[in-house]
Amino acid sequence: MATEDCVIIFPNITYAMKFERKIKETNISVKMIPVPRSISSSCGVCGKFDCANETEIEKLCQEADVRHDGIYRVYKEK
């Protein structure tokens, strides 16, 4: 059975750090990890989170002016 997480990638480390600061002000669980090379070779850090929180993450980014290059679903076998 496959499980699903989402990752949000950023155009540069400045936005990744801003995102990390802002997300700590919420109760949303996000882990900062290296960007999977299958997704991007841009900024080396992304945020991994439960896809159920995608809407809240998008809202936070919009309100905090955190630019991102996309949110991707990542599947892995359990």
RASUL-V929237 format. One record per run of one state. SS is the DSSP state (H for helix, E for strand, L for the rest). FROM is the first residue (numbers start at 1). TO is the last residue. If there is no record, write none. Layout:
ss=SS from=FROM to=TO
ss=SS from=FROM to=TO
//
This chain:
ss=L from=1 to=1
ss=E from=2 to=9
ss=L from=10 to=12
ss=H from=13 to=23
ss=L from=24 to=29
ss=E from=30 to=34
ss=L from=35 to=44
ss=E from=45 to=49
ss=L from=50 to=50
ss=H from=51 to=64
ss=L from=65 to=69
ss=E from=70 to=77
ss=L from=78 to=78
//
